[in-house]
Amino acid sequence: MTYNDITLQKIFEEYWNQTLLLLTFFGISLKMIFTFYLKKREVSHGIVYQNRMEAVIRFFNAFAEVKSMWQKLPIFKILNKELNPDEVDKQVQPPLNRLEASILELQIYFDGEMFAKFELIGKNMRRINGRFLEITFNSKKEYNVVHRANDYEFHRQEIDSKNSFLIKEICKNL
């Protein structure tokens, strides 16, 4: 038998069991490789999704902390100068810093319109802080403590309603 006498038909007829075994081995190997890559991709996606959800939870916790801080802030004591600025800073800055850090972390997992909503919530909280500082250090005689406290409260409530809408939008899109 020479090299020219070997044909595909002859291989299948005479060596069908070895050919079948070789094709089976090749098929099983391809299936195992394909399954491995699918599982690897699935695990990777699962880890990213889990980390993304943990980042969102950290954001919601920081947001709730900042919102609660603004609601519980002793505005009359602050406006009547019963608390010194350092004490106020210790109450205000740490929650705002945690919120800002959580927004920066979300930048890893979100982009575009979704991340813009998180950023807008952070910007709104900074607007409350800006208004608070403006009201606290405004010492005009015609602008009494009650007016300044009401101004702060109305501004905070307006921002809260905007943020509530944004939070609902974020929850819909998660």
VOMISE-238750 format. One line per 5 residues: number of its first residue (from 1); for each residue x, y negated, z negated of N, C-alpha, C, O, CB. Coordinates in Angstrom, 1 decimal. Glycine has a CB too. Layout:
<atoms>
NUM) X,Y,Z,X,Y,Z,X,Y,Z,X,Y,Z,X,Y,Z  ... .
</atoms>
This chain:
<atoms>
1) 0.9,1.2,0.0,0.0,0.0,0.0,0.9,-1.2,0.0,1.8,-1.3,-0.8,-1.0,0.0,-1.2  0.7,-2.1,0.9,1.5,-3.3,1.0,0.7,-4.5,0.5,-0.5,-4.4,0.1,1.9,-3.6,2.5  1.3,-5.6,0.4,0.7,-6.8,-0.1,-0.4,-7.3,0.7,-1.4,-7.9,0.2,1.8,-7.9,-0.2  -0.4,-7.1,2.0,-1.4,-7.5,2.9,-2.7,-6.7,2.8,-3.8,-7.1,3.2,-0.9,-7.5,4.4  -2.5,-5.5,2.3,-3.7,-4.6,2.2,-4.6,-4.9,1.0,-5.7,-4.4,0.9,-3.2,-3.1,2.1 .
6) -4.1,-5.7,0.1,-4.9,-6.1,-1.1,-5.9,-7.2,-0.7,-5.5,-8.3,-0.3,-4.0,-6.5,-2.3  -7.2,-6.9,-0.8,-8.2,-7.9,-0.5,-9.0,-8.1,-1.8,-9.0,-7.3,-2.7,-9.1,-7.5,0.7  -9.8,-9.1,-1.8,-10.7,-9.4,-2.9,-11.7,-8.2,-3.1,-12.0,-7.8,-4.2,-11.4,-10.7,-2.7  -12.2,-7.7,-2.0,-13.1,-6.6,-2.1,-12.5,-5.4,-2.7,-13.1,-4.7,-3.6,-13.7,-6.2,-0.7  -11.3,-5.1,-2.3,-10.5,-3.9,-2.9,-10.3,-4.1,-4.4,-10.3,-3.1,-5.1,-9.2,-3.7,-2.1 .
11) -9.9,-5.3,-4.8,-9.7,-5.6,-6.2,-10.9,-5.3,-7.0,-10.9,-4.7,-8.0,-9.2,-7.0,-6.4  -12.1,-5.8,-6.5,-13.3,-5.6,-7.2,-13.8,-4.1,-7.2,-14.3,-3.7,-8.2,-14.4,-6.5,-6.6  -13.5,-3.5,-6.1,-13.9,-2.0,-6.1,-13.0,-1.1,-6.9,-13.5,-0.3,-7.7,-13.9,-1.6,-4.6  -11.7,-1.3,-6.8,-10.8,-0.4,-7.5,-10.5,-0.8,-9.0,-10.3,0.0,-9.8,-9.6,-0.3,-6.7  -10.5,-2.1,-9.2,-10.1,-2.6,-10.5,-11.2,-3.4,-11.1,-11.0,-4.4,-11.8,-8.8,-3.5,-10.4 .
16) -12.4,-3.0,-10.9,-13.6,-3.7,-11.4,-13.6,-3.9,-12.9,-14.0,-4.9,-13.4,-14.9,-3.1,-10.9  -13.2,-2.8,-13.6,-13.3,-2.9,-15.1,-12.2,-3.9,-15.6,-12.5,-4.7,-16.6,-13.1,-1.5,-15.7  -11.0,-3.9,-15.1,-10.0,-4.9,-15.5,-10.4,-6.3,-15.1,-10.1,-7.3,-15.8,-8.6,-4.5,-14.9  -11.0,-6.5,-13.9,-11.4,-7.8,-13.4,-12.5,-8.3,-14.3,-12.5,-9.5,-14.7,-11.9,-7.7,-12.0  -13.5,-7.4,-14.7,-14.6,-7.8,-15.5,-14.0,-8.2,-16.9,-14.5,-9.2,-17.5,-15.6,-6.7,-15.7 .
21) -13.1,-7.5,-17.4,-12.5,-7.8,-18.7,-11.8,-9.1,-18.7,-11.9,-9.9,-19.6,-11.5,-6.7,-19.1  -11.0,-9.4,-17.6,-10.3,-10.6,-17.4,-11.3,-11.8,-17.3,-11.0,-12.8,-17.9,-9.4,-10.6,-16.2  -12.3,-11.7,-16.5,-13.3,-12.7,-16.4,-14.1,-13.0,-17.7,-14.4,-14.1,-18.1,-14.3,-12.4,-15.3  -14.3,-11.9,-18.5,-15.0,-12.1,-19.8,-14.1,-12.8,-20.7,-14.6,-13.7,-21.4,-15.4,-10.7,-20.3  -12.8,-12.4,-20.8,-11.9,-13.1,-21.6,-11.8,-14.6,-21.3,-11.8,-15.5,-22.1,-10.5,-12.5,-21.5 .
26) -11.7,-14.9,-20.0,-11.6,-16.3,-19.5,-12.9,-17.1,-19.9,-12.8,-18.2,-20.3,-11.4,-16.3,-17.9  -14.1,-16.5,-19.7,-15.3,-17.1,-20.1,-15.4,-17.4,-21.5,-15.8,-18.5,-22.0,-16.5,-16.3,-19.6  -15.1,-16.4,-22.4,-15.1,-16.6,-23.8,-14.1,-17.7,-24.3,-14.5,-18.5,-25.1,-14.8,-15.2,-24.6  -13.0,-17.7,-23.7,-12.0,-18.7,-24.0,-12.5,-20.1,-23.7,-12.4,-21.0,-24.5,-10.7,-18.5,-23.2  -13.1,-20.3,-22.5,-13.7,-21.6,-22.1,-14.8,-22.0,-23.1,-14.9,-23.1,-23.4,-14.2,-21.5,-20.7 .
31) -15.6,-21.0,-23.4,-16.7,-21.3,-24.4,-16.2,-21.8,-25.7,-16.7,-22.7,-26.3,-17.6,-20.1,-24.5  -15.1,-21.1,-26.2,-14.6,-21.5,-27.5,-13.9,-22.9,-27.4,-14.1,-23.7,-28.4,-13.5,-20.4,-27.9  -13.2,-23.2,-26.4,-12.6,-24.5,-26.2,-13.7,-25.6,-26.1,-13.6,-26.6,-26.8,-11.7,-24.5,-25.0  -14.7,-25.3,-25.4,-15.8,-26.3,-25.2,-16.5,-26.5,-26.5,-16.8,-27.6,-26.9,-16.8,-25.8,-24.1  -16.8,-25.4,-27.3,-17.5,-25.5,-28.6,-16.6,-26.3,-29.6,-17.1,-27.1,-30.3,-17.8,-24.1,-29.1 .
36) -15.3,-26.0,-29.6,-14.4,-26.8,-30.4,-14.4,-28.3,-30.2,-14.5,-29.0,-31.1,-12.9,-26.2,-30.3  -14.4,-28.7,-28.9,-14.4,-30.1,-28.6,-15.7,-30.7,-29.0,-15.8,-31.9,-29.4,-14.1,-30.3,-27.2  -16.8,-30.0,-28.8,-18.1,-30.5,-29.1,-18.2,-30.7,-30.6,-18.7,-31.7,-31.1,-19.3,-29.6,-28.6  -17.8,-29.7,-31.4,-17.9,-29.8,-32.9,-17.0,-31.0,-33.4,-17.3,-31.7,-34.3,-17.4,-28.5,-33.5  -15.8,-31.1,-32.8,-14.9,-32.2,-33.2,-15.5,-33.5,-32.9,-15.4,-34.4,-33.7,-13.5,-32.0,-32.4 .
41) -16.2,-33.7,-31.8,-16.8,-34.9,-31.4,-18.0,-35.2,-32.3,-18.2,-36.3,-32.8,-17.3,-34.9,-30.0  -18.8,-34.1,-32.7,-19.9,-34.2,-33.5,-19.5,-34.6,-34.9,-20.1,-35.5,-35.6,-20.7,-32.9,-33.6  -18.4,-34.0,-35.4,-17.9,-34.3,-36.8,-17.4,-35.8,-36.8,-17.7,-36.5,-37.8,-16.8,-33.3,-37.2  -16.7,-36.2,-35.8,-16.2,-37.5,-35.7,-17.4,-38.5,-35.7,-17.3,-39.5,-36.4,-15.3,-37.7,-34.4  -18.4,-38.3,-34.9,-19.6,-39.1,-34.8,-20.3,-39.2,-36.2,-20.7,-40.2,-36.6,-20.5,-38.6,-33.8 .
46) -20.4,-38.0,-36.9,-21.0,-37.9,-38.2,-20.3,-38.8,-39.2,-20.9,-39.4,-40.0,-21.1,-36.5,-38.6  -18.9,-38.7,-39.2,-18.1,-39.5,-40.1,-18.3,-40.9,-39.9,-18.4,-41.7,-40.8,-16.6,-39.0,-40.1  -18.2,-41.3,-38.6,-18.4,-42.8,-38.3,-19.8,-43.2,-38.7,-19.9,-44.3,-39.3,-18.2,-43.0,-36.8  -20.8,-42.5,-38.4,-22.2,-42.8,-38.8,-22.3,-42.9,-40.3,-22.9,-43.9,-40.9,-23.2,-41.8,-38.3  -21.7,-42.0,-41.1,-21.8,-42.0,-42.5,-21.0,-43.2,-43.1,-21.6,-43.9,-43.9,-21.1,-40.7,-43.1 .
51) -19.9,-43.6,-42.5,-19.1,-44.7,-43.0,-19.9,-46.0,-42.6,-19.9,-47.0,-43.4,-17.8,-44.8,-42.3  -20.6,-46.0,-41.5,-21.4,-47.2,-41.1,-22.5,-47.4,-42.1,-22.8,-48.5,-42.5,-21.9,-47.0,-39.7  -23.2,-46.3,-42.4,-24.3,-46.4,-43.4,-23.8,-46.9,-44.8,-24.5,-47.6,-45.4,-25.1,-45.1,-43.5  -22.7,-46.4,-45.2,-22.1,-46.8,-46.5,-21.8,-48.3,-46.5,-22.0,-48.9,-47.5,-20.9,-45.9,-46.8  -21.3,-48.8,-45.3,-21.0,-50.2,-45.2,-22.2,-51.0,-45.3,-22.3,-52.1,-45.9,-20.2,-50.5,-43.9 .
56) -23.3,-50.5,-44.6,-24.6,-51.2,-44.7,-25.1,-51.2,-46.1,-25.7,-52.3,-46.6,-25.6,-50.6,-43.7  -25.0,-50.1,-46.8,-25.5,-50.1,-48.2,-24.7,-51.0,-49.1,-25.3,-51.7,-49.9,-25.3,-48.6,-48.8  -23.4,-51.1,-48.9,-22.6,-52.1,-49.6,-23.0,-53.5,-49.3,-23.0,-54.4,-50.2,-21.0,-51.9,-49.3  -23.3,-53.8,-48.0,-23.8,-55.1,-47.7,-25.2,-55.4,-48.4,-25.3,-56.5,-49.0,-24.0,-55.2,-46.2  -26.1,-54.4,-48.4,-27.4,-54.7,-49.0,-27.2,-54.9,-50.5,-27.9,-55.7,-51.1,-28.3,-53.5,-48.8 .
61) -26.3,-54.1,-51.1,-26.0,-54.3,-52.6,-25.4,-55.7,-52.8,-25.9,-56.4,-53.8,-25.0,-53.2,-53.1  -24.5,-56.1,-52.0,-23.9,-57.5,-52.2,-24.9,-58.6,-51.9,-25.0,-59.6,-52.6,-22.7,-57.7,-51.2  -25.8,-58.3,-50.9,-26.8,-59.3,-50.6,-27.8,-59.4,-51.8,-28.2,-60.5,-52.2,-27.6,-58.9,-49.3  -28.2,-58.3,-52.3,-29.2,-58.3,-53.5,-28.5,-59.0,-54.7,-29.2,-59.7,-55.4,-29.6,-56.9,-53.8  -27.2,-58.8,-54.9,-26.5,-59.4,-56.0,-26.5,-60.9,-55.8,-26.7,-61.7,-56.8,-25.1,-58.9,-56.1 .
66) -26.2,-61.4,-54.6,-26.1,-62.8,-54.3,-27.5,-63.4,-54.5,-27.7,-64.5,-55.1,-25.6,-63.1,-52.9  -28.5,-62.8,-53.9,-29.9,-63.3,-54.0,-30.3,-63.4,-55.5,-30.9,-64.4,-55.9,-30.9,-62.4,-53.2  -30.1,-62.4,-56.2,-30.4,-62.4,-57.7,-29.6,-63.5,-58.4,-30.2,-64.1,-59.3,-30.1,-61.0,-58.3  -28.4,-63.6,-58.1,-27.6,-64.7,-58.7,-28.2,-66.1,-58.4,-28.3,-66.9,-59.4,-26.1,-64.6,-58.2  -28.6,-66.3,-57.2,-29.2,-67.6,-56.9,-30.5,-67.8,-57.6,-30.8,-68.9,-58.1,-29.4,-67.8,-55.4 .
71) -31.3,-66.7,-57.8,-32.6,-66.9,-58.5,-32.4,-67.1,-60.0,-33.1,-67.8,-60.6,-33.4,-65.6,-58.2  -31.4,-66.4,-60.6,-31.2,-66.5,-62.0,-30.3,-67.6,-62.4,-30.0,-67.8,-63.6,-30.6,-65.1,-62.5  -29.7,-68.3,-61.5,-28.8,-69.4,-61.8,-29.5,-70.4,-62.7,-30.5,-70.9,-62.4,-28.2,-70.0,-60.5  -28.9,-70.7,-63.9,-29.5,-71.7,-64.8,-29.4,-73.1,-64.3,-28.5,-73.9,-64.7,-28.9,-71.6,-66.2  -30.2,-73.5,-63.3,-30.0,-74.7,-62.5,-30.2,-75.9,-63.5,-29.5,-76.9,-63.3,-31.1,-74.8,-61.4 .
76) -31.1,-75.9,-64.4,-31.3,-77.0,-65.3,-30.1,-77.2,-66.2,-29.7,-78.4,-66.5,-32.6,-76.9,-66.1  -29.5,-76.1,-66.7,-28.3,-76.3,-67.6,-27.2,-76.8,-66.8,-26.4,-77.6,-67.3,-27.9,-74.9,-68.1  -27.1,-76.4,-65.5,-26.0,-76.9,-64.6,-26.2,-78.4,-64.3,-25.3,-79.2,-64.4,-25.9,-76.1,-63.3  -27.4,-78.8,-64.0,-27.7,-80.2,-63.7,-27.6,-81.1,-64.9,-27.3,-82.3,-64.7,-29.1,-80.3,-63.0  -27.9,-80.6,-66.0,-27.8,-81.3,-67.3,-26.3,-81.3,-67.8,-26.1,-81.8,-68.9,-28.7,-80.9,-68.3 .
81) -25.4,-80.7,-67.1,-24.0,-80.6,-67.4,-23.8,-79.8,-68.7,-22.9,-80.1,-69.5,-23.4,-82.0,-67.6  -24.6,-78.8,-69.0,-24.5,-78.0,-70.2,-23.5,-76.9,-69.9,-22.9,-76.3,-70.8,-25.8,-77.4,-70.6  -23.2,-76.6,-68.6,-22.2,-75.6,-68.2,-21.1,-76.3,-67.5,-21.4,-77.2,-66.7,-22.9,-74.4,-67.3  -19.9,-75.9,-67.8,-18.8,-76.6,-67.0,-18.6,-76.0,-65.7,-19.1,-74.8,-65.5,-17.5,-76.6,-67.9  -18.0,-76.6,-64.8,-17.8,-76.1,-63.4,-17.1,-74.8,-63.3,-17.4,-74.0,-62.4,-17.1,-77.1,-62.6 .
86) -16.2,-74.5,-64.2,-15.5,-73.2,-64.2,-16.4,-72.1,-64.5,-16.4,-71.0,-63.9,-14.3,-73.2,-65.2  -17.3,-72.3,-65.4,-18.3,-71.2,-65.8,-19.3,-71.0,-64.6,-19.6,-69.8,-64.3,-19.1,-71.6,-67.0  -19.6,-72.1,-63.9,-20.5,-71.9,-62.8,-19.8,-71.2,-61.6,-20.4,-70.3,-61.0,-21.0,-73.3,-62.3  -18.6,-71.5,-61.4,-17.8,-70.9,-60.4,-17.6,-69.4,-60.7,-17.7,-68.6,-59.7,-16.4,-71.5,-60.2  -17.5,-69.0,-61.9,-17.4,-67.6,-62.3,-18.7,-66.8,-62.0,-18.6,-65.6,-61.8,-17.0,-67.5,-63.7 .
91) -19.8,-67.5,-62.1,-21.1,-66.9,-61.8,-21.3,-66.8,-60.3,-21.9,-65.9,-59.8,-22.2,-67.7,-62.4  -20.9,-67.9,-59.5,-21.3,-68.0,-58.1,-20.3,-67.3,-57.2,-20.7,-66.6,-56.3,-21.4,-69.5,-57.8  -19.0,-67.5,-57.4,-18.0,-67.1,-56.4,-17.9,-65.6,-56.2,-17.8,-65.1,-55.1,-16.8,-67.7,-56.7  -17.8,-64.8,-57.3,-17.6,-63.4,-57.1,-18.6,-62.7,-56.2,-18.3,-61.9,-55.3,-17.5,-62.7,-58.4  -19.9,-62.9,-56.5,-20.9,-62.3,-55.6,-20.8,-62.8,-54.1,-21.0,-62.0,-53.2,-22.3,-62.6,-56.1 .
96) -20.6,-64.1,-54.0,-20.4,-64.6,-52.6,-19.2,-64.0,-51.9,-19.3,-63.6,-50.7,-20.3,-66.1,-52.6  -18.1,-63.8,-52.6,-16.9,-63.1,-52.0,-17.2,-61.7,-51.7,-16.7,-61.2,-50.6,-15.8,-63.2,-53.0  -18.0,-60.9,-52.5,-18.3,-59.6,-52.2,-19.2,-59.5,-50.9,-19.0,-58.6,-50.1,-19.0,-58.9,-53.4  -20.1,-60.4,-50.8,-21.0,-60.5,-49.6,-20.1,-60.7,-48.4,-20.3,-60.1,-47.4,-22.1,-61.5,-49.8  -19.2,-61.7,-48.5,-18.4,-62.0,-47.4,-17.5,-60.8,-47.0,-17.3,-60.6,-45.8,-17.5,-63.2,-47.7 .
101) -17.0,-60.1,-47.9,-16.1,-58.9,-47.7,-17.0,-57.8,-47.0,-16.5,-57.2,-46.1,-15.5,-58.4,-49.0  -18.2,-57.7,-47.4,-19.0,-56.6,-46.8,-19.4,-57.0,-45.4,-19.5,-56.1,-44.5,-20.3,-56.4,-47.6  -19.6,-58.3,-45.1,-19.9,-58.7,-43.7,-18.6,-58.4,-42.8,-18.8,-58.0,-41.7,-20.3,-60.2,-43.7  -17.5,-58.7,-43.3,-16.3,-58.4,-42.6,-16.1,-56.9,-42.3,-15.7,-56.6,-41.2,-15.0,-58.9,-43.3  -16.5,-56.1,-43.2,-16.4,-54.7,-43.0,-17.4,-54.2,-42.0,-17.1,-53.3,-41.2,-16.7,-53.9,-44.3 .
106) -18.6,-54.8,-41.9,-19.6,-54.5,-40.9,-19.1,-54.8,-39.5,-19.6,-54.2,-38.6,-20.9,-55.2,-41.2  -18.2,-55.7,-39.4,-17.7,-56.1,-38.1,-17.0,-54.9,-37.4,-16.9,-54.8,-36.2,-16.7,-57.2,-38.2  -16.6,-53.9,-38.2,-15.9,-52.7,-37.7,-17.0,-51.9,-37.0,-16.7,-51.2,-35.9,-15.2,-51.9,-38.8  -18.2,-51.8,-37.5,-19.2,-50.9,-37.1,-20.3,-51.5,-36.2,-21.0,-50.7,-35.5,-19.9,-50.2,-38.2  -20.4,-52.8,-36.2,-21.5,-53.4,-35.4,-20.9,-54.5,-34.5,-19.8,-55.1,-34.8,-22.6,-54.0,-36.3 .
111) -21.5,-54.8,-33.4,-21.1,-55.9,-32.6,-22.3,-56.5,-32.0,-23.4,-56.0,-32.1,-20.1,-55.5,-31.5  -22.1,-57.6,-31.3,-23.2,-58.3,-30.6,-24.3,-58.8,-31.5,-24.1,-59.4,-32.6,-23.8,-57.3,-29.6  -25.5,-58.6,-31.0,-26.7,-59.2,-31.7,-26.9,-58.6,-33.1,-27.3,-59.4,-34.0,-27.9,-58.9,-30.9  -26.6,-57.4,-33.3,-26.8,-56.8,-34.7,-25.8,-57.4,-35.7,-26.2,-57.8,-36.8,-26.6,-55.2,-34.6  -24.6,-57.5,-35.3,-23.6,-58.1,-36.2,-23.9,-59.6,-36.4,-23.7,-60.1,-37.5,-22.2,-58.0,-35.7 .
116) -24.5,-60.3,-35.4,-24.8,-61.7,-35.6,-25.9,-61.9,-36.7,-25.9,-62.9,-37.3,-25.4,-62.2,-34.2  -26.8,-60.9,-36.8,-27.8,-61.0,-37.9,-27.1,-60.9,-39.3,-27.5,-61.6,-40.2,-28.8,-59.8,-37.7  -26.2,-60.0,-39.4,-25.5,-59.9,-40.7,-24.7,-61.2,-41.0,-24.7,-61.8,-42.1,-24.5,-58.7,-40.7  -24.1,-61.8,-39.9,-23.4,-63.0,-40.1,-24.3,-64.2,-40.5,-23.9,-65.0,-41.3,-22.6,-63.4,-38.8  -25.5,-64.2,-39.8,-26.4,-65.3,-40.1,-26.9,-65.2,-41.6,-27.1,-66.2,-42.2,-27.6,-65.2,-39.2 .
121) -27.1,-64.0,-42.1,-27.5,-63.9,-43.5,-26.4,-64.4,-44.4,-26.6,-65.2,-45.3,-27.7,-62.4,-43.9  -25.1,-64.1,-44.1,-24.0,-64.7,-44.8,-23.9,-66.2,-44.7,-23.7,-66.9,-45.7,-22.7,-64.1,-44.4  -24.2,-66.7,-43.5,-24.2,-68.1,-43.3,-25.3,-68.8,-44.1,-25.1,-69.9,-44.7,-24.3,-68.5,-41.8  -26.4,-68.2,-44.1,-27.6,-68.7,-44.9,-27.2,-68.8,-46.4,-27.6,-69.7,-47.1,-28.8,-67.9,-44.7  -26.5,-67.8,-46.9,-26.2,-67.8,-48.3,-25.1,-68.9,-48.6,-25.1,-69.5,-49.7,-25.6,-66.4,-48.7 .
126) -24.2,-69.1,-47.6,-23.3,-70.2,-47.8,-24.0,-71.6,-47.7,-23.6,-72.5,-48.3,-22.2,-70.1,-46.7  -25.1,-71.6,-47.0,-25.9,-72.9,-46.9,-26.5,-73.1,-48.2,-26.6,-74.3,-48.7,-27.0,-72.8,-45.8  -27.0,-72.1,-48.9,-27.6,-72.3,-50.3,-26.5,-72.8,-51.2,-26.7,-73.7,-52.0,-28.1,-70.9,-50.8  -25.3,-72.2,-51.1,-24.1,-72.7,-51.9,-23.8,-74.2,-51.6,-23.6,-74.9,-52.5,-22.9,-71.8,-51.6  -23.8,-74.5,-50.3,-23.5,-75.9,-49.9,-24.6,-76.9,-50.5,-24.2,-77.9,-51.0,-23.4,-76.0,-48.4 .
131) -25.8,-76.5,-50.4,-26.9,-77.3,-50.9,-26.8,-77.4,-52.4,-27.0,-78.5,-53.0,-28.3,-76.7,-50.5  -26.5,-76.3,-53.1,-26.3,-76.3,-54.5,-25.2,-77.3,-54.9,-25.4,-78.0,-55.9,-26.0,-74.9,-55.0  -24.1,-77.2,-54.3,-23.0,-78.1,-54.6,-23.4,-79.6,-54.3,-23.0,-80.5,-55.1,-21.7,-77.8,-53.8  -24.1,-79.8,-53.2,-24.5,-81.2,-52.9,-25.5,-81.7,-54.0,-25.3,-82.8,-54.4,-25.2,-81.2,-51.5  -26.4,-80.9,-54.4,-27.4,-81.3,-55.4,-26.7,-81.4,-56.8,-27.0,-82.4,-57.5,-28.5,-80.2,-55.5 .
136) -25.8,-80.5,-57.1,-25.1,-80.6,-58.4,-24.3,-81.8,-58.6,-24.3,-82.4,-59.6,-24.2,-79.4,-58.6  -23.6,-82.3,-57.5,-22.7,-83.4,-57.6,-23.3,-84.7,-57.1,-22.6,-85.7,-57.1,-21.4,-83.1,-56.9  -24.6,-84.7,-56.8,-25.3,-85.9,-56.4,-25.7,-86.6,-57.7,-26.6,-86.1,-58.4,-26.5,-85.6,-55.5  -25.1,-87.7,-58.0,-25.4,-88.4,-59.3,-26.2,-89.7,-59.1,-26.1,-90.7,-59.9,-24.2,-88.7,-60.1  -27.0,-89.8,-58.0,-27.8,-91.0,-57.8,-28.9,-91.1,-59.0,-29.4,-90.1,-59.4,-28.5,-91.0,-56.5 .
141) -29.1,-92.3,-59.4,-30.0,-92.5,-60.5,-31.5,-92.2,-60.1,-32.2,-91.7,-60.9,-29.9,-94.0,-61.0  -31.8,-92.5,-58.9,-33.2,-92.3,-58.5,-33.5,-90.9,-58.2,-34.7,-90.5,-58.0,-33.5,-93.2,-57.2  -32.5,-90.1,-58.2,-32.7,-88.6,-57.9,-32.5,-87.9,-59.2,-31.4,-87.4,-59.5,-31.6,-88.2,-56.8  -33.6,-87.7,-60.0,-33.5,-87.1,-61.3,-33.3,-85.6,-61.3,-33.3,-85.0,-60.2,-34.7,-87.5,-62.1  -33.1,-85.0,-62.4,-32.8,-83.6,-62.6,-33.9,-82.7,-62.0,-33.7,-81.7,-61.3,-32.6,-83.2,-64.0 .
146) -35.2,-83.1,-62.2,-36.3,-82.3,-61.7,-36.4,-82.4,-60.2,-36.6,-81.3,-59.6,-37.6,-82.9,-62.3  -36.1,-83.5,-59.6,-36.1,-83.6,-58.2,-35.0,-82.8,-57.6,-35.2,-82.1,-56.6,-35.9,-85.1,-57.7  -33.8,-82.8,-58.2,-32.7,-82.0,-57.7,-33.0,-80.5,-57.9,-32.6,-79.8,-57.0,-31.4,-82.4,-58.4  -33.6,-80.1,-59.0,-33.9,-78.7,-59.2,-34.9,-78.2,-58.2,-34.8,-77.1,-57.6,-34.4,-78.5,-60.6  -35.9,-79.1,-57.9,-37.0,-78.7,-56.9,-36.3,-78.6,-55.5,-36.7,-77.7,-54.8,-38.1,-79.8,-57.0 .
151) -35.5,-79.6,-55.2,-34.8,-79.6,-53.9,-34.0,-78.3,-53.7,-34.1,-77.6,-52.7,-33.9,-80.8,-53.8  -33.3,-77.9,-54.8,-32.5,-76.6,-54.7,-33.5,-75.4,-54.6,-33.3,-74.6,-53.7,-31.7,-76.4,-56.0  -34.5,-75.4,-55.3,-35.5,-74.2,-55.3,-36.2,-74.1,-53.9,-36.3,-73.0,-53.4,-36.5,-74.4,-56.4  -36.6,-75.3,-53.4,-37.3,-75.2,-52.1,-36.3,-74.8,-51.0,-36.7,-74.0,-50.1,-37.8,-76.6,-51.7  -35.1,-75.2,-51.1,-34.1,-74.8,-50.1,-33.8,-73.3,-50.2,-33.7,-72.6,-49.2,-32.8,-75.6,-50.2 .
156) -33.7,-72.8,-51.4,-33.4,-71.4,-51.7,-34.5,-70.6,-51.2,-34.3,-69.5,-50.5,-33.2,-71.2,-53.2  -35.8,-71.0,-51.4,-36.9,-70.2,-51.0,-37.0,-70.2,-49.4,-37.4,-69.1,-48.8,-38.2,-70.8,-51.5  -36.7,-71.3,-48.8,-36.7,-71.3,-47.3,-35.7,-70.4,-46.7,-36.0,-69.6,-45.8,-36.4,-72.8,-46.8  -34.5,-70.4,-47.3,-33.4,-69.5,-46.9,-33.8,-68.0,-47.2,-33.6,-67.1,-46.3,-32.1,-69.8,-47.6  -34.4,-67.8,-48.3,-34.9,-66.4,-48.7,-35.9,-65.9,-47.6,-35.8,-64.7,-47.2,-35.5,-66.4,-50.0 .
161) -36.8,-66.7,-47.2,-37.7,-66.2,-46.2,-37.1,-65.9,-44.8,-37.4,-64.9,-44.2,-38.9,-67.3,-46.0  -36.1,-66.7,-44.4,-35.3,-66.5,-43.2,-34.5,-65.2,-43.3,-34.5,-64.4,-42.4,-34.4,-67.6,-42.9  -33.9,-65.0,-44.5,-33.1,-63.8,-44.7,-34.0,-62.5,-44.8,-33.6,-61.5,-44.3,-32.3,-63.9,-46.0  -35.2,-62.6,-45.3,-36.1,-61.5,-45.4,-36.5,-61.0,-44.0,-36.5,-59.9,-43.7,-37.4,-61.9,-46.2  -36.7,-62.0,-43.1,-37.0,-61.7,-41.7,-35.8,-61.0,-41.1,-36.0,-60.0,-40.4,-37.4,-62.9,-40.9 .
166) -34.6,-61.5,-41.3,-33.4,-60.9,-40.7,-33.2,-59.5,-41.3,-32.8,-58.6,-40.5,-32.2,-61.7,-41.0  -33.4,-59.3,-42.6,-33.3,-57.9,-43.2,-34.2,-56.9,-42.5,-33.9,-55.8,-42.2,-33.5,-58.0,-44.7  -35.5,-57.4,-42.3,-36.4,-56.5,-41.6,-36.0,-56.1,-40.2,-36.1,-55.0,-39.8,-37.8,-57.2,-41.6  -35.5,-57.1,-39.5,-35.0,-56.8,-38.1,-33.8,-55.8,-38.2,-33.7,-55.0,-37.3,-34.5,-58.1,-37.5  -32.9,-56.0,-39.1,-31.8,-55.1,-39.2,-32.2,-53.7,-39.5,-31.8,-52.7,-38.9,-30.8,-55.6,-40.3 .
171) -33.2,-53.6,-40.5,-33.7,-52.2,-40.8,-34.4,-51.6,-39.7,-34.3,-50.3,-39.5,-34.7,-52.3,-42.0  -35.1,-52.3,-38.8,-35.7,-51.7,-37.7,-34.7,-51.2,-36.7,-34.9,-50.1,-36.1,-36.6,-52.8,-36.9  -33.6,-51.8,-36.6,-32.6,-51.4,-35.6,-31.5,-50.5,-36.1,-30.7,-50.0,-35.3,-31.9,-52.7,-35.1  -31.6,-50.1,-37.3,-30.6,-49.1,-37.8,-31.1,-47.8,-37.4,-30.4,-46.8,-37.7,-30.4,-49.2,-39.4 .
</atoms>
